[in-house]
Amino acid sequence: MGSLALSRAEVLDQPAPSITGEVARIAREQLAPLASGIDAGNVYPAEVLRRFGEVGAWGSHVPHEGPADLRCAIEATAAIGEVCGATAFMAWCQNTLVWYAANSTNLKLAKRFGDAFSTGRVLGGTGLSNPMKSFFGIEKLKLKGRKVEGGYVVRGALPWVSNLGPDHYFGTIFEREDDQGTAKGEPGIARGEPGTVMFLADCSDPAITLTPCKPFLAMDGTGTYGVQFRDVFVPDELILADPAGPFVKKIRAGFILLQAGMALGVIRDCITIMDEVDGSLGHINRYLPQQPVHFRDLAAELEAETMALARDPYNEEETYWRKVIALRLRAGEASVAAAHAAMLHCGARGYLKSHRAQRRLREAYFVAIVTPATKQLRKMLADS
């Protein structure tokens, strides 16, 4: 299968509509039959994720001679999300892993993993939920690391990391148990705060334990585990950034903007659901305050704003950062509103477990609570 994957150069040469069109086709043909099983936790769609990678879904946002463009990656994720919100979330996990490796100044790491991640030969995710909350004063970092010859030794546990398996990787951050070395250049060190280091965790390491989580409301097939680090040796070859602070500031807008595809996909299918019942229920649904046309207009606004911001993910202006946060907040709230409206338009038939309207409602709530969640986004706006 690896031989079929597109190289980074081939991905960059492909026009965005070709990638998105191929992703949409695979989603309809290969992902749609699995959606219920993914939702129930019976299926983790590893082969479909790799198939998406083969047609370029995970490589379009890799920086090319400096600039990066996230538009195709977001549209591809949206195409996946129109079929399955859980897989759109896994798409975001994979895209974010690619984003980390592509932006690392560790050239050995970038060379070793760049094409493997961006073509889907190696799958994985992101363990930045706790660190992102930590950086904004919500939680303390759960991983600790100490410097040793050739790398660090890391201990601690992360409660939820997604798109994982025994041969997967994910990016996360630990807090240094000393304040020596390169971390001295990180903001906060002057105030006596410990430094942080971002690294790739190798799930095949015997000192890393993946523990299945308790059942969720939805999306149990996303390869989500609790991850225990028992004195894991992290070699220098797996360090993404030391210190982590400046690196996180560089990749944070992309981290958040890439989530927009999840929201756009869910909203689009909720509109489709409302359209599907219009023929039989339109005579009574017209009394509902929210109609498909309202969400078409809202989705168009969100998409236009997303695409404008996605052209420039390295923008360092605070006004740009606030726009990214505000967009993400609107996208989460719009997802829940659209799914709520779809349920009301379907009525009792949408209340059946076999109807995807109730799955969309559960997926939409996830868009609103995945890090950065609605409440965190509101705090970030208030603090900025």
TALIN-V918630 format. One record per residue. N is the residue number from 1. PHI is phi in whole degrees, 0 to 359 (999 if undefined). PSI is psi as a letter, one per 30 degrees, with the letter a starting at -180 (NA if undefined). Layout:
N_PHI_PSI / N_PHI_PSI
This chain:
1_999_e / 2_301_e / 3_291_f / 4_276_f / 5_291_k / 6_282_k / 7_287_l / 8_301_e / 9_297_e / 10_294_e / 11_298_e / 12_294_f / 13_281_f / 14_283_k / 15_291_k / 16_305_e / 17_300_e / 18_295_e / 19_295_e / 20_297_e / 21_296_e / 22_294_e / 23_298_e / 24_298_e / 25_295_e / 26_297_e / 27_299_e / 28_293_e / 29_276_e / 30_250_e / 31_274_e / 32_308_e / 33_295_f / 34_263_f / 35_302_e / 36_295_e / 37_293_e / 38_295_e / 39_299_e / 40_279_f / 41_91_g / 42_272_f / 43_225_k / 44_247_j / 45_277_h / 46_302_e / 47_292_e / 48_292_e / 49_300_e / 50_292_e / 51_296_e / 52_302_e / 53_296_e / 54_296_e / 55_265_g / 56_101_g / 57_299_e / 58_261_g / 59_244_f / 60_290_f / 61_263_g / 62_296_k / 63_303_k / 64_236_j / 65_55_h / 66_113_d / 67_290_l / 68_225_k / 69_227_k / 70_264_g / 71_298_e / 72_295_e / 73_299_e / 74_291_e / 75_295_e / 76_295_e / 77_296_e / 78_298_e / 79_297_e / 80_293_e / 81_296_f / 82_295_f / 83_259_e / 84_208_j / 85_294_e / 86_296_e / 87_288_e / 88_297_e / 89_295_e / 90_295_e / 91_299_e / 92_298_e / 93_303_e / 94_294_e / 95_299_e / 96_290_e / 97_300_e / 98_300_e / 99_300_e / 100_297_e / 101_296_e / 102_292_f / 103_260_f / 104_289_k / 105_272_g / 106_280_j / 107_295_e / 108_296_e / 109_296_e / 110_300_e / 111_291_e / 112_289_e / 113_248_f / 114_308_d / 115_291_e / 116_299_e / 117_286_e / 118_288_f / 119_261_f / 120_84_g / 121_297_e / 122_240_k / 123_257_l / 124_174_a / 125_210_a / 126_227_k / 127_249_h / 128_261_g / 129_300_e / 130_296_e / 131_299_e / 132_297_e / 133_291_e / 134_296_e / 135_296_f / 136_249_g / 137_74_g / 138_260_e / 139_225_l / 140_262_l / 141_297_k / 142_267_f / 143_253_k / 144_238_k / 145_222_k / 146_232_k / 147_287_k / 148_224_l / 149_300_k / 150_83_g / 151_164_b / 152_225_l / 153_247_k / 154_242_k / 155_223_l / 156_128_a / 157_212_k / 158_246_k / 159_288_e / 160_216_j / 161_226_k / 162_248_l / 163_60_h / 164_244_l / 165_194_l / 166_295_f / 167_246_g / 168_262_l / 169_234_l / 170_208_l / 171_261_k / 172_206_a / 173_225_k / 174_241_l / 175_265_k / 176_289_k / 177_274_g / 178_223_l / 179_239_h / 180_260_l / 181_75_a / 182_294_f / 183_296_f / 184_299_f / 185_277_g / 186_273_k / 187_305_k / 188_105_f / 189_298_e / 190_298_f / 191_267_g / 192_87_g / 193_277_k / 194_291_l / 195_278_l / 196_232_l / 197_227_k / 198_257_k / 199_211_l / 200_266_k / 201_263_k / 202_262_j / 203_294_f / 204_279_f / 205_296_k / 206_297_f / 207_274_f / 208_253_k / 209_245_k / 210_261_k / 211_243_k / 212_304_k / 213_276_l / 214_298_l / 215_304_k / 216_265_l / 217_296_e / 218_203_l / 219_61_h / 220_287_f / 221_268_g / 222_266_g / 223_61_h / 224_261_k / 225_223_l / 226_277_k / 227_239_k / 228_254_k / 229_253_j / 230_249_i / 231_50_h / 232_279_k / 233_278_j / 234_252_j / 235_290_l / 236_305_f / 237_294_f / 238_253_g / 239_277_k / 240_280_e / 241_199_k / 242_218_j / 243_278_l / 244_277_f / 245_309_e / 246_298_e / 247_294_e / 248_298_e / 249_297_e / 250_288_e / 251_262_f / 252_295_e / 253_296_e / 254_296_e / 255_308_e / 256_279_e / 257_297_e / 258_295_f / 259_285_f / 260_299_f / 261_299_e / 262_301_e / 263_295_e / 264_298_e / 265_296_e / 266_296_e / 267_298_e / 268_300_e / 269_288_e / 270_297_e / 271_297_e / 272_300_e / 273_300_e / 274_297_e / 275_294_e / 276_298_e / 277_264_g / 278_296_e / 279_299_e / 280_265_f / 281_239_g / 282_300_e / 283_296_f / 284_257_e / 285_293_f / 286_294_f / 287_275_f / 288_286_k / 289_290_f / 290_250_k / 291_246_l / 292_307_e / 293_300_e / 294_297_e / 295_281_f / 296_298_e / 297_296_e / 298_295_e / 299_297_e / 300_296_e / 301_296_e / 302_297_e / 303_294_e / 304_298_e / 305_292_e / 306_300_e / 307_294_e / 308_294_e / 309_287_e / 310_289_f / 311_285_f / 312_220_h / 313_290_f / 314_264_g / 315_302_k / 316_262_g / 317_288_k / 318_295_e / 319_296_e / 320_295_e / 321_301_e / 322_296_e / 323_296_e / 324_298_e / 325_298_e / 326_296_e / 327_297_e / 328_299_e / 329_297_e / 330_298_e / 331_295_e / 332_295_e / 333_293_e / 334_292_e / 335_299_e / 336_295_e / 337_297_e / 338_293_e / 339_292_e / 340_298_e / 341_296_e / 342_298_e / 343_298_e / 344_293_e / 345_293_e / 346_284_e / 347_67_b / 348_297_e / 349_294_f / 350_286_f / 351_275_f / 352_290_k / 353_297_f / 354_279_f / 355_268_k / 356_285_f / 357_300_e / 358_289_e / 359_294_e / 360_297_e / 361_297_e / 362_292_e / 363_293_e / 364_296_e / 365_298_e / 366_294_e / 367_304_e / 368_280_f / 369_245_f / 370_292_k / 371_299_k / 372_278_k / 373_287_l / 374_309_e / 375_292_e / 376_293_e / 377_299_e / 378_294_e / 379_295_e / 380_298_e / 381_294_e / 382_293_e / 383_276_f / 384_273_NA
